[in-house]
Amino acid sequence: MRYLHTMVRVRDIEDSKRFYCDGLGLKETRRYENEGGRFTLVFLAPEGQEECPIELTYNWDPEDYQGGRNFGHLAYETVDIYALCQHLSDMGYTINRPPRDGRMAFVRSPDGISVELLQEGEAQAPAEPWASMENTGSW
């Protein structure tokens, strides 16, 4: 058995790509449109890790995704958790669980998908504004 991808359903491809590509730095690796099935698949992956994609599934007919249509979270490792959280915050995204410990944070995509951010290697020393920041919403 080998890992293929993680699929999340999205309401708006461009909103989602802004988060995953502009925010997290993923790149679109391929796209598949199925007119008969009325859906579009967009595959995104970290640079150099194209074998680890996330599949954004956009169903052309509107649907509200809640509860059982969701899952736990996606997880990405980053070289500087503070810089990434600041970048996402500057883009207008809420850091739901700030990296108070210099190691872990959570943010949500425009579709409510929880994304865990982990510091590569050892945790960074606690730093403000993150060290004293409270959680916001659920993560």
C-alpha angles and dihedrals in degrees: 000000000000135000115259109173147307117249126210125178115232134194097209124024095202094049089049094046090051088058099040099035107028094031106035097024099240119152128221107248101177144347132209125191120194112192093182093052091038096228142112125212119203118187119206129182141169115267108274093012101080089144089069104061134163114219116218108204115201115188110203093218110073116254133169111231115208143141112350092023089068133068139201109282148293117249129210130178118222135191092227116023093183094054093047093048090048091049092051091044091050088053089057100260119136116236096221095189108025120214093255090154095046088242114072140029137164130214131170128233121231087268094053096257110153113233120195116209117201128190112241112242118345122006117265118244111272110269139179140286086026100047094065099031116118126223116269120210119324128321 
